[in-house]
């Protein structure tokens, strides 16, 4: 069964290791018959959440702020799978990705009970350090977020040892990302 996949790319590098990891995942997903929409958040004018609790009044335009999130909202609503793609910055996701994640709350506000639309989720993350300890804060955040949203984890690809642009080229982790994309059912 074909799924709609939304990729939120939080990397500021257009041709960095995160982009290469995304490309591998997309190759697998598309070969599995899925449709993929990717947003490169660095290129978009997305403002931080105001914490105003003023969203949700207009489902077609859920946030009070009118910026590039207007492009993301309809794709997010229709998506079966959401992919968080980000290099590790200070043991977390980038500000670009976190800003978009915070702004998705406006869609949750469309429900009187504040129920978040149910999704499946994937994490793609390159980082300088490859140890399990290094990834632990991000994995903990990701798992906590999914638990609280009620989302299902479809997999994580944690690509350590790839700090500089191009470091990920030829690494086996790209095959892992492609296989994960293909395995979405």
N, C-alpha and C positions, 0 to 999 in steps of 0.2 A: 504494500500500500504506500503510495507516494505521500510524503510529508512536506509541509512548508517549513523551511528552516530560516531563521533570522540570525545573522551574525552581527554582533556589536563589536567592532574592532576598536579597542582602546589604545592602540599603539600610535605614537606620534610619527613613527618612521614609515613612510609609504612603501618602502621596499626592504623593510627590516625582517628579522627572524619571525616575528608574529605573522607578518604577511605571508611568508613562505609556509608556515604551519597552517594558516588558514587555507592557502591554495591547495595543500595536500588534502585537508579535510574536505574541501569543496569537490575536489576531483573524485573522492570516494562517494560523497553524498550524491553528486549528479550521476555517477555511474550506477548508483542504486535507484535511480529514478526520482530522486527528490528535487524540489525546486529550492533555490537558495537566493536570499536577498541579503546583501552585505552593506552595512553602513560603516564608513571610515570616519569615526567620530571626530578625529583631529581636524578634518576639513569642514566640519559643520559648526554653525553658530548655535551652540546649545548652552543655555545659562543654567547656573545652579538652582536647585529647588529653593523656593522662598519659604517653605514651611507654613504656608498660609492656610492650608486645608480648604482652599477655594476651588479646587478642581472637581471634576466629575459632573458638572452641571450640564455640559454639552458633550455627549459621547463621541461626536464626530471631531471635537476639538477639546479634549478633556482638561487641559491645563490653562490657567489664566495667562501664562506667558505664551506668546506667539513667536516661536522661533523654529529652528530646524527639527525639533522633536515632532512637529506636525507631520513630517515625512515618516517618522519612525512609528508613531502610534497605530496607524492602520495595519502596518506590516506586523507589528507586535501582536495586535489583536488576532490576526489571522494565523499566526505562526503556531505550529505544533511543537517546535523545538527552538529554543533560544540558546545561542552559543555566545559565551563570554570569552573574548579573546583579548589578552593583554600581556605585555611583558610585566615582570615583577618590578615594581618600584617601591622601595622601602618596605618590603614584605607585605605588599598589598597589590591591588589592581591600580591602574593609572587613574588620575583625576578625570580624564576624559570618559572612561568607562563608568566610574563611580557616579559622575554627574548624570549620565544617561539612566543608570539604574535608579537613582533617586527620583528622577522625573517620571519613571514608569508608575509611580504611586498615583499619579493623576488618573490613570485608568482604573486602579483599584478603587478610587473615590467614586467611580461611576456606579458602584454597587452599594446599596444602602447599608449592607452588612460589612462593607470593606473587604469583600472577598476578592482575592487576586485571581485573575484568569489562570487556569491550570495549564502548566507547560511541562515539557521535558527540557533538560538542560545539559549543556556540555561546557567544560572549561578547557581552553587552550592557553597554555602559558609557558613562554620561554623565560629563562632566568640565567644569571651568571653562574650561580652555585647550583650544584646538582644534588645536594644531600636532601634526604627526607626531612631533616630538621629545618632546612632552609625553606622548604615549601609548606611546612606545618601551619604557619599563620594564615596563609591563603586558603589552604585546604579546609581549615577550621571555619573561616569566614564563609566559604562557598557552601560547605555542608550545613552550616547554621542558617544561611540564607534560604537554601532549598527546603530545609525542614520547616522553617517558619512560613514560607510561601506555600508549602504543600506540593512542591515541584519534585519531579523524579529525575535523579541523576542518570544520564545516559553514558557518562564517562568523562575522564580527565586525561589530558595529555600534558604532562609536565616535562618540559624540555630543558634540562639543566646543562650548564657548560656552554652557553651560547650568548655571550655578551655583545660581541661586535657584529655589525651587519655582515651577513654571509656565513657566520659561524655554523649555522644550522644545516647548510648545504650538504647533501649526501649522508646525513645522519639517519640511522634506523628509525628514529622517532617520527620521521616524515611518513614512513610506511605505517606506523602505528596510527597516526592521525588520519591517513587515507582509509585504513581499515575501519576506524571508528566511524568515519563518515558513511562508509558503505554499509556498516552494521546497523544503522538506524532503521528500526522497523516500527 
